[in-house]
Structure formats: C-alpha cells, structure tokens
Amino acid sequence: MVTFGRQIVIEDEFRNLTDVDQVIVYGSWARRHNGEMGREPADIDVMVVGSPGRDAVYAAAERSEQRLGMAVNPTARSAKAWREGSDALVITAKNGPHLVVVAKGGEVA
C-alpha cells in the first residue's frame, strides 16, 4: 500500500520525539482535509501533547517545512492541559476538525 500526503510527512518527522503522547494536526489544513471548502492553507498547525523538548519540536517542524515547502507551526501542550481542555488553543484544536497523526499510548482523544 502506498501512502502519501502532508500528514504522513508530519507523522514521519514528529513520531520519534520523546515524552510525547500524541501529535495532532488542526486548523485550516485539518478543515480542508476533513472536506470543508475554503482557500488552500498557507501553513499546517501542529500540536504536540506531552512534555517534549522545545528544540526537538522546532527541529521536527523545520524538517517538515523543508520537505513540504510550507510553514509548519508547532505548539506544545501538556497531557494535563489536553485532558482538562481549559486552554484556548486546546479548545480550538479539540472542538474543530483535527487529525491525530502520532499516538504513543498516552491519552488519545
């Protein structure tokens, strides 16, 4: 089976980060992937849930950008912040279309 797409690149570049429960693509790219009509996204929003090193997250985003030819905007939130869902960005990601591209056995939702 052949797989391709931007989500595969994000998965490939972010999957080996340590201390990560999940990696989620959200925002306009996820909305288009989900079939919502609109302009072609100019970037990909990625939320890393867990406690990864900041430098590692930004390095994965940079590698993704180089492969995709478009901006990748990473943010990191703790597993607790994801579970509680009181952070504005977490609320946005959870309530809108999103795609879990990496799940490592932590709490996934």
Secondary structure as UniProt FT lines:
FT   HELIX           6..14
FT   TURN            15..16
FT   STRAND          20..26
FT   HELIX           28..33
FT   TURN            34..35
FT   STRAND          43..50
FT   HELIX           54..68
FT   STRAND          71..77
FT   HELIX           79..84
FT   HELIX           88..95
FT   STRAND          98..103
//
